[in-house]
Amino acid sequence: MEKKLINSPFGYKVFREPPSQNELSSFYALNYYQNPQNSTYQIEYTQEETLDRTLRLKLIYKFIDLHISKNQELPIQPVPIHSRDSKKRFLDVGCGEGFVLKFFKDHSWDVVGVDFSTHGVRTQNPEIEPYIQQGDIFELLRSMEKVDNKFEVIFLGNVLEHVLDPISLINQLKNLLRKGGLLVITVPNDFSDLQKFLLNNNKIEKEYWITYPDHLNYFNLDNLSKLLSDRNLPVIDQFSDFPIEWFLVNPNSNYVSSRLKGKDAHSARVAIATLINSSKNLEAKMNFWRSLGALGMGRTITTISRNT
């Protein structure tokens, strides 16, 4: 039976009949944690993929650092008494393989990651595992709230689309942010103008991005911004990534109609994104990704909000 999507009060789409928490927990346990070989994580990455990820991490760091630097009144949270150094604090919620967490630690941030599993980290960045709290993410965040734990930056990368109650999660993260701190969210860019174009022009046969019960919420820049603004977390910057769905316009590279073309499309995306992000013109490439986001392009969108 096909699951029906409806609009939430903020405009992002949700399922009329979502799964129960028990059903959802069982799905993730079977697909990600009890059977790690079924995980969406890769065992190995090519040199090209590694370079692509590194350049994107550098760009994300530049976006964040720009707004940290602009907010000169943001106080630095004192670190625990056993630490001698005063560092900015970074929380990665759903830290996955730990690449973002490691990048910020390498840039002298005091880092904490939370995730249901440490399988991805043990495979890719085992040295960062001591900085990760494993367990139910929402329980871990509640424990942090109870002791008034605060962070200058909280990163939520490809998590919000999976949760039953995104508003409650946003509220939890706001409680953990310092005044003036930054909440950085990346989500898939769904029901975009590009996807509508592909459907209306018969480039694709169905809304392939709908994946129940993996993705429960379907955001774009407009409705995510509305949700965040309602939580007093106004979006102060946004950017996108490479719009791989452009390849669907050409039947020779349409990886939805022919899955065999997916690997070549992915390789082309990596090569083009690497070329752009290798540019020394920082302002130009930042504005390029901003413009793609504003145009509704890009497979994902990233928003940066300030806690007011």
C-alpha positions as CSV (number, residue, x, y, z in Angstrom):
1,M,0.0,0.0,0.0
2,E,1.4,3.3,-1.1
3,K,2.1,5.8,1.8
4,K,0.6,9.2,1.3
5,L,2.5,12.4,1.8
6,I,0.9,15.5,3.2
7,N,2.2,19.0,4.0
8,S,3.3,19.9,7.5
9,P,2.4,23.3,8.9
10,F,5.7,24.6,7.7
11,G,5.3,23.2,4.2
12,Y,7.8,20.3,4.3
13,K,6.2,16.9,3.4
14,V,5.6,14.1,5.9
15,F,3.7,10.8,5.8
16,R,0.1,10.8,6.8
17,E,0.7,7.5,8.6
18,P,4.3,7.5,9.9
19,P,5.9,4.4,11.4
20,S,5.8,3.9,15.1
21,Q,9.0,4.5,17.0
22,N,9.3,0.7,17.6
23,E,9.0,0.1,13.8
24,L,11.5,2.7,13.0
25,S,14.0,1.4,15.6
26,S,13.7,-2.1,14.2
27,F,14.2,-0.8,10.7
28,Y,17.5,0.9,11.5
29,A,18.7,-1.9,13.8
30,L,18.3,-4.4,10.9
31,N,19.6,-2.2,8.2
32,Y,22.5,-0.3,9.8
33,Y,23.6,-1.5,13.2
34,Q,23.1,-5.2,13.7
35,N,24.2,-5.9,10.1
36,P,26.9,-3.3,9.3
37,Q,27.6,-4.7,5.8
38,N,24.2,-3.4,4.8
39,S,25.2,0.1,5.9
40,T,25.1,3.0,3.5
41,Y,28.8,3.7,4.4
42,Q,31.5,2.6,2.1
43,I,34.4,0.3,3.1
44,E,36.8,2.3,1.0
45,Y,36.9,5.6,-0.8
46,T,38.9,6.4,-3.9
47,Q,41.5,9.1,-3.9
48,E,39.1,11.3,-6.0
49,E,36.3,10.8,-3.5
50,T,38.6,11.6,-0.5
51,L,39.8,14.8,-2.2
52,D,36.2,15.8,-3.0
53,R,35.2,15.3,0.6
54,T,38.2,17.1,2.0
55,L,37.6,20.1,-0.2
56,R,33.9,20.2,0.8
57,L,34.8,20.0,4.5
58,K,37.2,22.9,4.0
59,L,34.4,24.9,2.4
60,I,31.9,24.1,5.1
61,Y,34.5,25.1,7.7
62,K,35.0,28.5,5.8
63,F,31.2,29.1,5.9
64,I,31.0,28.4,9.6
65,D,34.2,30.3,10.5
66,L,32.9,33.3,8.5
67,H,29.9,33.6,10.8
68,I,31.8,32.8,14.0
69,S,34.2,35.6,13.2
70,K,31.3,38.0,12.5
71,N,29.8,37.4,15.9
72,Q,32.5,38.9,18.1
73,E,30.2,38.9,21.1
74,L,29.9,35.1,21.1
75,P,31.6,34.0,24.4
76,I,33.6,30.8,24.4
77,Q,32.1,28.1,26.6
78,P,34.5,27.2,29.5
79,V,35.7,23.6,29.0
80,P,35.6,21.0,31.8
81,I,38.0,21.6,34.7
82,H,40.3,18.8,33.7
83,S,41.2,20.6,30.4
84,R,43.8,23.4,30.4
85,D,42.7,24.9,27.0
86,S,39.8,27.1,26.2
87,K,38.4,26.0,22.9
88,K,35.2,26.5,20.9
89,R,32.9,23.6,21.3
90,F,31.5,21.6,18.4
91,L,28.7,18.9,18.6
92,D,28.1,16.6,15.6
93,V,24.6,14.9,15.9
94,G,24.5,11.7,13.9
95,C,28.3,11.9,13.3
96,G,28.4,8.8,11.0
97,E,31.9,8.0,9.9
98,G,33.4,10.9,11.9
99,F,34.9,12.9,9.0
100,V,33.3,16.2,10.1
101,L,34.1,15.6,13.7
102,K,37.8,14.8,12.9
103,F,38.1,17.9,10.7
104,F,37.0,20.2,13.5
105,K,39.2,18.5,16.1
106,D,42.1,18.9,13.8
107,H,41.3,22.6,13.8
108,S,41.6,22.8,17.6
109,W,37.9,22.6,18.4
110,D,36.7,20.7,21.5
111,V,34.5,18.1,19.8
112,V,31.7,15.7,20.8
113,G,29.8,13.4,18.5
114,V,26.7,11.3,19.2
115,D,25.4,8.4,17.1
116,F,23.4,5.2,17.4
117,S,26.4,3.3,16.2
118,T,30.2,3.7,16.0
119,H,30.6,1.2,13.2
120,G,31.3,3.9,10.6
121,V,33.8,5.7,12.8
122,R,35.7,2.5,13.7
123,T,36.1,1.8,10.0
124,Q,37.1,5.3,8.8
125,N,38.3,7.4,11.7
126,P,39.0,5.1,14.7
127,E,41.1,7.8,16.4
128,I,38.0,9.9,16.9
129,E,36.0,7.2,18.6
130,P,36.9,8.4,22.1
131,Y,35.0,11.6,21.4
132,I,31.8,9.9,20.5
133,Q,28.9,9.0,22.7
134,Q,27.0,6.0,21.4
135,G,23.4,5.3,22.1
136,D,19.9,6.7,21.6
137,I,20.7,10.2,20.2
138,F,17.7,11.8,21.8
139,E,18.5,10.4,25.2
140,L,22.1,11.5,24.9
141,L,20.9,15.1,24.0
142,R,18.5,15.1,26.9
143,S,21.4,14.2,29.2
144,M,23.4,17.1,27.9
145,E,20.4,19.4,28.4
146,K,20.2,18.4,32.1
147,V,23.7,19.5,32.8
148,D,23.3,22.7,30.7
149,N,26.0,21.6,28.2
150,K,26.4,24.3,25.6
151,F,28.1,24.5,22.2
152,E,29.2,27.2,19.8
153,V,28.4,25.1,16.8
154,I,26.0,22.1,16.3
155,F,26.2,20.2,13.1
156,L,23.2,18.0,11.9
157,G,24.2,16.3,8.7
158,N,21.6,14.3,6.9
159,V,19.7,13.4,10.1
160,L,16.5,15.7,10.1
161,E,14.9,13.8,7.2
162,H,15.0,10.5,9.2
163,V,13.3,11.5,12.5
164,L,9.7,11.2,13.5
165,D,9.6,14.7,15.2
166,P,12.0,17.2,13.6
167,I,10.5,20.1,15.6
168,S,11.4,18.4,18.9
169,L,14.9,17.7,17.7
170,I,15.4,21.3,16.6
171,N,14.2,22.4,20.1
172,Q,16.7,20.1,21.8
173,L,19.5,21.5,19.7
174,K,18.5,25.1,20.3
175,N,18.7,24.4,24.1
176,L,22.3,23.1,23.6
177,L,23.4,26.2,21.6
178,R,25.2,29.1,23.2
179,K,23.5,32.5,22.7
180,G,24.6,33.5,19.2
181,G,25.8,30.0,18.4
182,L,25.3,28.4,15.0
183,L,23.1,25.4,14.0
184,V,24.3,23.9,10.7
185,I,21.8,21.5,9.0
186,T,22.2,19.5,5.8
187,V,19.2,17.8,4.3
188,P,18.3,16.3,0.9
189,N,16.7,18.9,-1.4
190,D,13.4,17.3,-2.2
191,F,10.4,18.3,-4.3
192,S,12.7,20.9,-5.8
193,D,12.0,22.8,-9.0
194,L,14.5,20.6,-10.7
195,Q,12.8,17.4,-9.7
196,K,9.4,18.9,-10.7
197,F,11.0,19.7,-14.1
198,L,12.3,16.2,-14.5
199,L,8.8,14.7,-13.8
200,N,6.9,17.2,-15.9
201,N,9.2,16.5,-18.9
202,N,9.2,12.7,-18.6
203,K,12.8,12.5,-17.7
204,I,11.9,10.3,-14.7
205,E,8.8,8.2,-14.2
206,K,8.3,8.6,-10.4
207,E,9.4,10.5,-7.4
208,Y,12.4,8.3,-6.8
209,W,13.5,10.3,-3.8
210,I,10.6,9.1,-1.6
211,T,12.1,6.3,0.5
212,Y,9.8,5.1,3.3
213,P,10.6,4.5,6.1
214,D,14.2,5.7,5.7
215,H,13.2,9.4,4.9
216,L,10.2,10.6,6.8
217,N,10.5,14.4,6.1
218,Y,11.1,16.1,2.8
219,F,12.6,19.5,2.9
220,N,13.7,22.3,0.6
221,L,15.3,25.7,1.4
222,D,12.0,27.5,1.8
223,N,10.2,25.2,4.2
224,L,13.3,24.4,6.2
225,S,13.9,28.1,6.7
226,K,10.3,28.6,7.8
227,L,10.7,25.9,10.4
228,L,14.0,27.3,11.8
229,S,12.7,30.9,11.8
230,D,9.7,29.7,13.9
231,R,12.1,28.3,16.4
232,N,14.0,31.6,16.6
233,L,16.9,30.2,14.6
234,P,16.8,32.5,11.6
235,V,18.9,31.3,8.6
236,I,21.8,33.6,8.0
237,D,23.5,31.7,5.2
238,Q,22.8,28.7,2.9
239,F,24.5,26.8,0.2
240,S,24.0,23.6,-1.9
241,D,26.1,20.9,-3.4
242,F,26.6,19.7,-7.0
243,P,23.2,19.1,-8.6
244,I,23.8,15.5,-9.8
245,E,20.2,15.4,-11.0
246,W,21.2,17.5,-13.9
247,F,22.5,14.3,-15.4
248,L,18.9,13.0,-15.5
249,V,18.0,15.4,-18.3
250,N,20.3,13.5,-20.7
251,P,19.1,9.9,-21.4
252,N,22.7,8.9,-21.9
253,S,23.5,9.7,-18.2
254,N,20.1,9.1,-16.6
255,Y,21.0,7.0,-13.6
256,V,17.4,6.6,-12.5
257,S,16.2,5.0,-15.7
258,S,19.4,2.9,-15.9
259,R,21.2,2.1,-12.6
260,L,24.2,1.0,-14.6
261,K,24.9,4.7,-15.3
262,G,25.0,5.7,-11.6
263,K,28.7,5.0,-11.1
264,D,29.7,7.2,-14.1
265,A,27.3,10.0,-12.9
266,H,28.8,9.8,-9.5
267,S,32.4,10.0,-10.9
268,A,31.5,13.0,-13.0
269,R,29.9,14.7,-10.0
270,V,33.1,14.2,-8.0
271,A,35.3,15.4,-10.7
272,I,33.3,18.6,-11.4
273,A,32.8,19.5,-7.7
274,T,36.6,18.9,-7.1
275,L,37.4,21.2,-10.0
276,I,35.2,24.0,-8.6
277,N,36.3,23.6,-5.0
278,S,40.0,23.5,-6.0
279,S,39.7,27.1,-7.1
280,K,41.7,29.7,-5.1
281,N,38.9,32.2,-5.5
282,L,37.1,31.5,-2.2
283,E,34.5,34.2,-2.6
284,A,33.5,33.1,-6.1
285,K,33.1,29.4,-5.1
286,M,31.2,30.2,-2.0
287,N,28.8,32.4,-4.0
288,F,28.5,29.7,-6.6
289,W,27.2,27.1,-4.1
290,R,25.0,29.8,-2.5
291,S,23.4,30.6,-5.9
292,L,22.7,26.9,-6.5
293,G,20.9,26.7,-3.2
294,A,18.9,29.9,-3.9
295,L,17.9,28.5,-7.3
296,G,16.7,25.2,-5.7
297,M,19.4,23.2,-7.3
298,G,21.8,20.7,-5.7
299,R,21.0,17.3,-4.3
300,T,21.3,18.7,-0.7
301,I,21.0,22.0,0.9
302,T,22.8,23.3,4.0
303,T,21.5,26.1,6.2
304,I,23.4,28.1,8.9
305,S,21.2,29.5,11.6
306,R,22.1,31.7,14.5
307,N,20.6,31.2,18.0
308,T,18.9,34.5,18.8
